[in-house]
Each structure stands twice: as C-alpha cells, then as structure tokens.
Amino acid sequence: MAEQDYLSNFDSGWQMKDVDTAITDISKIDGNRLEIGIHHELLKGVTPRMIVWWFRNFPEDPGKEGSGCMKYRDKIIPCFRFWHPYDHIYCNIRKSGKDESAGFSKGAELEIKEKLGDNDFGAKIFVDRLDESGFEITAYNGFLKIAEFKHYFIETLNGTICESSAVIGSYKPVIGRAVTSFIRRRYFTDEMSQAWVKHTVEEVGNLENFLPALFELGFENAFV
C-alpha cells in the first residue's frame, strides 16, 4: 500500500459529540493529583460486547508491524486513526495481551501518540483490564507513571452508559507531590487536562457512529 494512503486523514462526515453532552468534573485530590470524571451521554445501539470486540480485534497490517488497519471507501485506515480521525496519530502494539489478540487486551503494551488540544501526548500504555464491565490502562513515560485512565460500562436496553475517569500524578509517599507537579508541568498540563475531557467525550461518543455496523459486517465489509 502507498504510505500516503496509510497515513491520510479521511472525511468520515461524522458529527463528533460536544463536551456539553457529558457531565464532567476536574478536581484536585490528595497529594495535588488531578482527578477527572466524565459521565457520557448514552451510547445508543452500542453494547459492552461490541466495545470489547473492537479493542480485541484490531486487525494486523502485515506491512507495518503492530498496527491495525481497516478498509474505508477504498482506503486503508489505521484503526486508531479511524477511531478519532482528528486527534489520534498512531498506536503501536509492542506486546500482545495474555489472550494473544491483535489489539488491546489485558497485559498488552502499546505506544501511542495523539493530540490533546495544541499539544502532542505520547506514552507507553499498559492495559490493566478489559472486559464487558470496563477498560483500565496506565500511561508511562519511560519508568515514570503519568496517569491512570479508566472506563466503566453499563448495558441498558437502548445502549451503553459509559463513565470515564483519569487520575494524573503520583501516589508515591513523601515525594509524590513533587513528582505530580513535575508530571503536570512536563507531560500533562492543566491545558491538556481540559483537552483530554473534550477528546474523551469525542472518542467515546464516536463509537456510536461506526461500531454497530463494524461489529455486524466486519473490518473488510462495513465501509466499502
């Protein structure tokens, strides 16, 4: 495949959800850590089973190790970019999870880069949990733990309720406050925290636009 085809943006025509569709809260907690909470608008037509399937079944692109791609109107689009066409840059699967699935699953290690507002956010990601009740990951820069991100799923008759949270900073005794201040200056500023809320509302809400069709028809056929 041509490199430009692989990396190109695509015009999905999707309407990203606005932050006002969610209930959000940003507050400081013990040790000056930052806690962010998001109660998303109902994901209509989406089930927790679909979400788990999406994460565990990123197909592998044989031309680029560790990356997942899909067909979209005669283009090959990385699944990570497809999920959020404007903010996601790349996702490299460094180590498969315990179930050896192609994508995100418990035990998987990934390297990601994405836009948070005007800033780039890159990190090593460790998947701590993925099942139909939720999804938990930890982000590191080198050996420095930056943040924990968690998403909880509740199935309803009409779709899925999703609750997202992030804790930015260190739990370490004694030095935790200093480490947290360093993280928030260097890796995850207040501006980026606000941008993470917008980004997360958009990427979670975007599942509504493509996941039901993708789950039913598969990566090869859903958007040809």
Phi, psi and omega in degrees: 000153179285142181301320181293329177292320181294320188265351189292148169289168177221151181267096183282332186075006181288144174265111179290143180289143179277152178304328182295347177283350183242161172259122186234156179208134175235125183212155175272142178235185186311135179079015179070013175292157180254130177244130181239132178234140179225125170256107186281155170297149181309132174274097187288133177077003181252134178249157174303326177300319177298318182297315179297318178300315180303310182292322185277348188237029170304119179289153181269137174267114184297342181274352182212104188302133173083004182246148181251135183228161178214164178272134176217104177049056176070012174243155173259117186242129173301136182303322181296318178292321180300322183298315175221095188298341189256328185255328184283133181254301174203160175219120179249121180276105184279328182210130179290158178286181183297335179268005177062023178288164185286335188245229182274128170202168184304129180095351180288150175238132185226159171240126182233157170218133181209165178268134169238096187068234179268005185249149171270137175240118177235144182197158165275134184242131174246127181273115182270331181199141170209113174205185186287357175263345179164182189217126181228133178224158175236136182253135180232152163242109190063234178264002183271119177284122183266313189199160170243134179237132183225143177227133181243138184244136173230119181279139175233178180296330186255356182159206184238133170272130180238131174244127180244148176213155175220140171239119183257123178124185189252142174268359187300135176293153176069298185266359186301319182296318180293318179297317179298317178300320178295315179300316185285338174277321191263319191244334185209082185287172176300321178298318179291329178296316176297319180293327179298322178300309180300313181301316184289321175301320181290313185288324176291314180296331183292339177304328179299328186284331187230337191292318179303315180292320181295318180296322182284320190253341178092166185295332184277334193240346189293325188227037178283000000 
